[in-house]
Amino acid sequence: MHALLWHVPEFLKLYGQICSFTQQGLEKLNDKTTKDFFRSTNQRGLDALTQIVQKRNRMEHLEDLGCQRKTRTFNCSNCAAQGHNILTCMSECNTCGFKPCCSPSM
């Protein structure tokens, strides 16, 4: 309400329109922060929220610097292909020749 009363006339004078100030970015940030808070194991009020916001600020700062997040790739210990592991491998087992019956899940 403060922005509507005191800043909208200023924005109209400066920019001629108000559509650039819809707060959609802030709403999306709120959605992401809320989701991160409820998915975290540290739901201890203000301290947890502070940690989430600080982490998000660090990530955005690194993205602005041009850093990219590395993703780890895993190779299957049965067939050595990427993208799956021995539990989800569809190739024959190296040891006995059947579908991975020697996998740790059996």
N, C-alpha and C positions, 0 to 999 in steps of 0.2 A: 504494500500500500504506500509505503514511503516513496518508492521509486515512481509509482504512478503520479503521486501528488507533486513531488519536487523535481523529478528528473525527466519526465516525458516532454514537458515543454522545451527543456534544454536540448533533448535529442532531436526534436522536430526542427528546432532552429539550426542545429549543427548539420544534421544528416538529411532532413526533409522527409524522412519516413521512420517508422518505428518497427518495421518487420524484422530488422536485424537483431532485435533485443527480445526474442521470444522466450528465452530461458530453456530451450530444448536441450542444450548441452548440459546445463546444470541438472535438469531432470534425469538425464541419462547417467550422469555421474552419481546422483543419489541412488538410482536403481542398482548400479554396479556396486556401490559401497554397501548398500543394504544387503545385497546378495552375498558379498564377501564376508560381511559381519556374521550372518546367520550360518554360513558354511564353515566358519572358523571354529577351532576348538577353544579359543581364548575369548569367550564372551563375557568379559568382566567389565562391562560398562565403558566408561570414558577412555580408560587406558587402551582397551582393545580397538576402539574406534580411532584413537590417535595413531596407533600402529598401522592400521589399514590406510589411513589418509597419508601418512608419511611414506609408506611403501608405494602407494599409487603416485605420489609426487616424484619419488626417485625413479620410478619406471618411466614416467612421462619426460623427465629431465634427460634420461639416457636415450630415449627415442628421439628427442629434439637434437641431441648431439650426433645422431646417425647410427647409434648402436642397434644391433639386431639381436633378437633372442635366439639362442641356439637350441635346437631340439636334439635330443639324444636318439640315436637309432640303435635298435637291437637286432641281433642276428639270431636266428633259430639255432639251437644247439644240435638239432637233428639234421636239417638240410642246409644250414648256413645261409638261408635266404633272409632278406630284411622284411620287416613289417609284421612278423608274428613270432611266436615262441614255440617251444616244444609242446605246450599244452594245447595250442590251436593249430599245430602243424597237420597238414593233410597228406604228407608224403609217407612212404614206408619207413619203418624204424630202421636205423643203422645197425642195431644189434640183432634183432630177431626177424626182420623182414616184413612184419605186419604193421598196420597203422599204429602210430607210436604207442605201443603197449608198454614199453619200458620207461615211459615218461613218469615223472615223480608223482603224478596225480593218481596212479594206479596202485 
